[in-house]
Amino acid sequence: MSKKKPLSDDLRAECVAANALFLSKKNELKLSQKKIADALGITPAGVSLYLSAVNPLNAKFAAAFARLIKEPVEAFSPRLAQEIAAIAKGMPTEARAQNVRERSIVAASLASPKSREILEKITQAAEDGLLTDEDIELLEMMVHRIMQTKANAITDLIDDGSNTRLRNRLNAAPDTDPQQ
């Protein structure tokens, strides 16, 4: 059996950084390589191969690992953080039924802790076959509303003129009903 080719310095540095974060956080978060392995559906030996720089990190491992250690992927792999962001931007809604777990891990790595919790529950419901077409349509409407709100917030920032001052005054005015 031949020995694996050593990783490049960049790939090795990612593994070393991930391992350092794991070692610094494992007691605080009560983590073990087995818990990481269980979350990823791999063996503890597989986790060890990543953290000891035998195997290079990949997006799936990085996203799940970041979620578990409560750190952004950028903390140990800017390269994979960019790859995950690119994947997240390019996720087609038509393929929502395929690779639900992998896509949600990637998305969760970019989310806040509360958002992660919600995404995990939605993912579990999808894996258990509990999401109906109506549920998926509702989730799509929520995503559309959130994205529209984000676009409106950006527009408000750009249009920070008299309209914003007027809106602030109206929001600050006490609620009075002229018909009372």
DAPEKA-V898371 format. One record per residue. N is the residue number from 0. RES is the residue in one small letter. SS is DSSP state (H for helix, E for strand, L for the rest). PSI is psi in whole degrees, -180 to 180 (NA if undefined). Layout:
BEGIN
n:N res:RES ss:SS psi:PSI
n:N res:RES ss:SS psi:PSI
END
This chain:
BEGIN
n:0 res:m ss:L psi:131
n:1 res:s ss:L psi:153
n:2 res:k ss:L psi:144
n:3 res:k ss:L psi:148
n:4 res:k ss:L psi:134
n:5 res:p ss:L psi:151
n:6 res:l ss:L psi:155
n:7 res:s ss:L psi:163
n:8 res:d ss:H psi:-40
n:9 res:d ss:H psi:-47
n:10 res:l ss:H psi:-39
n:11 res:r ss:H psi:-41
n:12 res:a ss:H psi:-38
n:13 res:e ss:H psi:-45
n:14 res:c ss:H psi:-43
n:15 res:v ss:H psi:-43
n:16 res:a ss:H psi:-42
n:17 res:a ss:H psi:-43
n:18 res:n ss:H psi:-41
n:19 res:a ss:H psi:-42
n:20 res:l ss:H psi:-42
n:21 res:f ss:H psi:-49
n:22 res:l ss:H psi:-36
n:23 res:s ss:H psi:-23
n:24 res:k ss:H psi:-13
n:25 res:k ss:H psi:-39
n:26 res:n ss:H psi:-46
n:27 res:e ss:H psi:-42
n:28 res:l ss:H psi:2
n:29 res:k ss:L psi:49
n:30 res:l ss:L psi:152
n:31 res:s ss:L psi:166
n:32 res:q ss:H psi:-31
n:33 res:k ss:H psi:-43
n:34 res:k ss:H psi:-41
n:35 res:i ss:H psi:-45
n:36 res:a ss:H psi:-45
n:37 res:d ss:H psi:-41
n:38 res:a ss:H psi:-30
n:39 res:l ss:H psi:-13
n:40 res:g ss:L psi:31
n:41 res:i ss:L psi:178
n:42 res:t ss:L psi:159
n:43 res:p ss:H psi:-34
n:44 res:a ss:H psi:-35
n:45 res:g ss:H psi:-41
n:46 res:v ss:H psi:-44
n:47 res:s ss:H psi:-37
n:48 res:l ss:H psi:-34
n:49 res:y ss:H psi:-50
n:50 res:l ss:H psi:-23
n:51 res:s ss:L psi:11
n:52 res:a ss:L psi:32
n:53 res:v ss:L psi:-44
n:54 res:n ss:L psi:141
n:55 res:p ss:L psi:149
n:56 res:l ss:L psi:150
n:57 res:n ss:L psi:172
n:58 res:a ss:H psi:-42
n:59 res:k ss:H psi:-48
n:60 res:f ss:H psi:-47
n:61 res:a ss:H psi:-44
n:62 res:a ss:H psi:-47
n:63 res:a ss:H psi:-43
n:64 res:f ss:H psi:-45
n:65 res:a ss:H psi:-42
n:66 res:r ss:H psi:-43
n:67 res:l ss:H psi:-36
n:68 res:i ss:H psi:2
n:69 res:k ss:L psi:46
n:70 res:e ss:L psi:151
n:71 res:p ss:L psi:153
n:72 res:v ss:H psi:-35
n:73 res:e ss:H psi:-25
n:74 res:a ss:H psi:-24
n:75 res:f ss:L psi:-16
n:76 res:s ss:L psi:89
n:77 res:p ss:H psi:-33
n:78 res:r ss:H psi:-49
n:79 res:l ss:H psi:-30
n:80 res:a ss:H psi:-43
n:81 res:q ss:H psi:-41
n:82 res:e ss:H psi:-43
n:83 res:i ss:H psi:-43
n:84 res:a ss:H psi:-41
n:85 res:a ss:H psi:-40
n:86 res:i ss:H psi:-45
n:87 res:a ss:H psi:-39
n:88 res:k ss:H psi:-32
n:89 res:g ss:L psi:11
n:90 res:m ss:L psi:112
n:91 res:p ss:L psi:138
n:92 res:t ss:H psi:-25
n:93 res:e ss:H psi:-28
n:94 res:a ss:H psi:23
n:95 res:r ss:L psi:-26
n:96 res:a ss:L psi:-16
n:97 res:q ss:L psi:140
n:98 res:n ss:L psi:45
n:99 res:v ss:H psi:-45
n:100 res:r ss:H psi:-46
n:101 res:e ss:H psi:-44
n:102 res:r ss:H psi:-38
n:103 res:s ss:H psi:-32
n:104 res:i ss:H psi:-44
n:105 res:v ss:H psi:-48
n:106 res:a ss:H psi:-41
n:107 res:a ss:H psi:-31
n:108 res:s ss:H psi:-19
n:109 res:l ss:L psi:2
n:110 res:a ss:L psi:169
n:111 res:s ss:L psi:165
n:112 res:p ss:H psi:-43
n:113 res:k ss:H psi:-42
n:114 res:s ss:H psi:-41
n:115 res:r ss:H psi:-44
n:116 res:e ss:H psi:-44
n:117 res:i ss:H psi:-45
n:118 res:l ss:H psi:-40
n:119 res:e ss:H psi:-40
n:120 res:k ss:H psi:-41
n:121 res:i ss:H psi:-42
n:122 res:t ss:H psi:-45
n:123 res:q ss:H psi:-42
n:124 res:a ss:H psi:-40
n:125 res:a ss:H psi:-45
n:126 res:e ss:H psi:-34
n:127 res:d ss:L psi:-1
n:128 res:g ss:L psi:24
n:129 res:l ss:L psi:-13
n:130 res:l ss:L psi:124
n:131 res:t ss:L psi:172
n:132 res:d ss:H psi:-36
n:133 res:e ss:H psi:-41
n:134 res:d ss:H psi:-44
n:135 res:i ss:H psi:-41
n:136 res:e ss:H psi:-41
n:137 res:l ss:H psi:-44
n:138 res:l ss:H psi:-40
n:139 res:e ss:H psi:-39
n:140 res:m ss:H psi:-39
n:141 res:m ss:H psi:-44
n:142 res:v ss:H psi:-44
n:143 res:h ss:H psi:-45
n:144 res:r ss:H psi:-44
n:145 res:i ss:H psi:-45
n:146 res:m ss:H psi:-36
n:147 res:q ss:H psi:-41
n:148 res:t ss:H psi:-42
n:149 res:k ss:H psi:-44
n:150 res:a ss:H psi:-40
n:151 res:n ss:H psi:-38
n:152 res:a ss:H psi:-40
n:153 res:i ss:H psi:-42
n:154 res:t ss:H psi:-42
n:155 res:d ss:H psi:-39
n:156 res:l ss:H psi:-39
n:157 res:i ss:H psi:-41
n:158 res:d ss:L psi:55
n:159 res:d ss:L psi:59
n:160 res:g ss:L psi:-141
n:161 res:s ss:H psi:-32
n:162 res:n ss:H psi:-40
n:163 res:t ss:H psi:-42
n:164 res:r ss:H psi:-42
n:165 res:l ss:H psi:-45
n:166 res:r ss:H psi:-42
n:167 res:n ss:H psi:-40
n:168 res:r ss:H psi:-43
n:169 res:l ss:H psi:-39
n:170 res:n ss:H psi:-31
n:171 res:a ss:H psi:-20
n:172 res:a ss:L psi:142
n:173 res:p ss:L psi:148
n:174 res:d ss:L psi:117
n:175 res:t ss:L psi:137
n:176 res:d ss:L psi:115
n:177 res:p ss:L psi:-16
n:178 res:q ss:L psi:0
n:179 res:q ss:L psi:NA
END
